[in-house]
């Protein structure tokens, strides 16, 4: 039963993440990817959440990369903040997932080594029913049998039509820092 669940989850993830090549030799996956976002302002309570259950796929044949995170999987230190995040800001019952689909630019997988190298990625992030172009640099390197990808970028709540009530607007950063860390293994 567990294998059936894993197979169904992988099939659903691949269909959601798009048409990434099916060549198993070139595909790497992480089902426990870490995504952290922070929108804290000094002097106010920390606004930070993370998930360690994001799924990411990297296809070295096409240099395509994609990720999927269930919005309700993000955890805050403060449960009331988590409730407000899901119900009032992200509306996670209506918009249950955040996705990214993109491509590594000028990346040569044959040059991958244990020394981290910087690679640009461009793509589209979808959150709260809105899509935003993302261009950022990531660090990528080999570690044992895995490919490690980490980095970050900034977005604004208004990029995704997320309204911040006036009463808390000064307590939440104008730009949200999103950090990712994927430990991808060959599928």
N, C-alpha and C positions, 0 to 999 in steps of 0.2 A: 504494500500500500504506500509506503514511504517513497519507493522508487517511482511509482506512478505519480505521486504528488510532485516530486522533483521534476519529472519529465513534463508534466502539465505546466508547472511554473516556468520552466525553461522555454517551452513552446510559446506560452503567453508573453514572456519577456521578449523573445525574439520578434514576435509579431508586433508588439508595441514599439520596440526600438527600431523597427524598419528592416530594410532589405540589406542586411549585412551578409556578405558572402558566406556560404555554407561549408567552405573548405576547412575541415577540422584541424588540419596541420597549421593553419595560420591564425586560428581563432583562440583568443584567451578570454577567460571570464572570471569575474569575482562576484560572488553572491552575498558577500559580507563587507561590501565597500563602506567606507566611512565618509560621511559628509557632515560638516559643521558649518553653521551659519551664526554670525554674530552681528547684532545691531545695537550694541551697548553704547551708552553715553556716559561720560565721566560724571561722578556724583550721584548717579541713579543706579537702581537695581540692574544687575547683569541681564541682558537680553541675548541669550545664547542657547542653541539647541543642537543636538546631533543625532544622527542615526548610524547604526553599524549594520544595516541590512539593505543597503543600496546594491543594486545589480549593475555591473558594468561589463561591456563586451568590447574587445579590441580586436580588429581584424588586420593582421600585419600584411596581408596581401593587398588590401585596398587602402590601408591607413585610416579606416573609419573607426570611430569610437562612439559609443552610446552608453547612456546610463539611465536608470529608472529608480526613483525613490518614492515609496509610499509616504505621503505627507503625514499621516497619523503615526508614522514610525519615528518622527523626530521627538526627542525627549528633552525637556527643560528641567532645571533644578526645582522650579516652582510649578506645582501642578495647576494652579489657577492661571498662570501665564500660558501654560500649555493648552488649557481649555479655551482661553480667549484667542490664542493663535489659530486653533482648529475651527472654532465656531464663528468668530467675528472677522478675522483677517483673511485667512486662506480659504475658509469655507470648504474644509476638506471632505465633507459629505458630497458636495457638488463637484469639487475638483480634487479627486483622491490621489493624484500622482504628479510628480515633477519629473520631466524628462530632458535629456540633452542628446542631440544627434549632431555629430560633427566629423571633422577630418583633421588628422595631423598633417601639417604643411611642411613640404620639403623634408620629410622624414625618411631615412633609409634604415629599415630594420636590421640590415646586415651590420650596421655600425653600433648596434646596441651592445653595451658592455656593463660592467659593474660600477663604472664611474657615471654618476648622474650627468645627463646632458639636457640642455634646454631645447624644447620643441614648441613651436606655435601650434595652436589648435583654433579652428574656427568652426562655428556651428550655430545651432539654434536651441535655446532653452525654452521649454514650455512649462508654465506655472500659472495657476489660477485662470486657465483658459486663454492666456495670452502668450505670444511668442516673442522672444527677444534674441537678436543676433549677439553672439559672444565671440570675442577674439581675445585670447590670452596665451600666456606661456606656461607650459607645464614642465616638470622635471620627470625624466623617464630613465630607468636603468634596470638591469637584470640583477636578481638576487636569488641564488640557487636556481630553482626551476620556475621562478615567477618573474613577471615584469611588474615593476612598481611604477605607478603614475601618481604624482601628487602636484598640487598647485592650488591656485585660487583666483578669484576674480570678484569684482564688485558689481552689484545691481542696486537699483532703487525700487522701493515698493511701488511707486507710480508706474514703473516699467510694466507692471503686471496688473494694473488697475486695483491695487490694494490700498484701501483708504485707511489712514491712521487718524483716529479721533483727535480732535484738538486738545482734549484734556491730557492726552499722553504723548502728543506729537514731539515735545521737547525731551522726552525720556527715551526716544527711539532714534537711532542714527539715521541720517538722511540716506546714507549708503550702507548696504548690508554686505559684509565680507563673507563669501562662500569659499570654504576650503574643502578640497577633496583628497582622498587617499585610497587608491585601489591597488590591491595585491592580486594581480591577474595570473591565473595558471592556465596551461593549455587544456582545451576541452577536447 
